[in-house]
Amino acid sequence: MTKRDWIGLAVVAGALGLMLLYRAIYVEPRAWGAACAAATVPLACHPRAALLWLQHWQLWGGGALLLGLWAFLGGPFAVRVAAVALGAVATANYNATWGMLGLLLGAWAWIGAAKSRALPAAGGPSPTA
């Protein structure tokens, strides 16, 4: 694996970790649900509402699937990383079907690109030589 691959894995882990932390603090506690239903809502309720709206309409998973298709059809490295990261985040946000498909397509493209970088050029020396 190259340094770029390690950075990509760190981005994926960071995105998933931050989403899980946000969910644990602001989404899952029932107290936040009650606070966000009040007449005057705290500022933290706005991103929470957006997260839940995106979850309800399956847009986390839909975005991951679109990025995964783009990555699979030859998208750049950043798109492969984004597909894997958004697919993991979508799965954590209960958009698992499309999220996992996007993650799979992005990972497949990422691994395939890394594999093709490791293979010698046609007509070049073999790796065992």
N, C-alpha and C positions, 0 to 999 in steps of 0.2 A: 504494500500500500504506500501511496505517496503522501507527502505532507498535505496536499490538497484534499485527499480522501479523509485524512484525520481531522482536518478543519471542518469538512462537511459533516462528519459524524458528530463533532462537537456542536455544530449548529443544530443538528437534529436533536441531540440529547438536551441541549439548552432550551429549544423551543418546547419540547415535550415536558421538560421539568418545570419551566415557567408556567405552562398551561395547567399542569397538575397542581402546582402551588396556588395559582389563582383560584382554581376550582375549590380547593380545600379551604381557602380563606373566605372567598366571597360568594360562591355559588351554592355549595352544599349545606352550610349551616342554616338551619331554619330561621334563626334570628335575622339573617339578611333578607330572607323572603318577606318577613313581616315588616322590616324597616323599609324595604323597597315598595311595599304596598301602601305606605303612609302617604298623607297628603303632600308633605314636603320630603322629597327623597334625598338621601346623601349622594354626593358626587359619584361614589363607587357603584351606584346602581345603574348608571348609564352604560358603562362597558359590560356590566353583568347582563343587562337587558339585550344588548347587541349580541353577546355570546349566545344567549338562550334563543334569540330570534334566528340566528344563523343555524343553530342546532335544530330548531323546530323545522325549518325549511330545507334541511339536509344540505346546506350550502358549504359546510365544512367538508363533507364527503364529496360533494359535487366539484368543489374547487380542487380537491386532491386528485379526483379522477381526471379532470381536465389537464392538470399539470402532469399527471402520470402518462396520459396519452401523448402529450407534447414531448415529454422526455423519451418515451418509447419510440416515437417517430423521428428522433434525432435531435431533440432539444439540447441546449448547452448544459454544461455541468451544473450551473446554478439552478436550472429548472429540475434537474434530477434530484438535487438536494432538497429543493422546495417541495417536490412531490412526496418525497419520503417524510419530510418534516410535517407537512400538512396532513399527510395520510395518518401519521401517528397521532397528531393533535385531533383529527377528525374521529379516530377510533376512541380516544379518551373522552370525546364529547358525544358519544353515542351515535355517531354516524359511521358505524363500523363497516357496513357493506361497501359503500362507495369509497370510504377512506382506505380500507384495506386493499381494494383494487388499485387505487392511485398509488399507495405505498408500494405495492407489488410491482407495478409497471415502472415506477421510478427506480426502485432497487434493481430490477432486472436491467434497465438501461444503464444504471450506474455500474453494476458489476460487469455487464457486457463491455462497456467502454474501458474499464480497468483491465479486463482480460485482453482486449484487442491491443492495448498499449503494451502489455507484457509480452505479446507474441512478436517474434522477429519479423522483419519485413520479408516479403517474398524474394527468394533468391539470396537472402543473407545467410550468415552463419547460423547454425543450429545452436540452441542454448546449451547443448551437451558438448559442443566442440571446444 
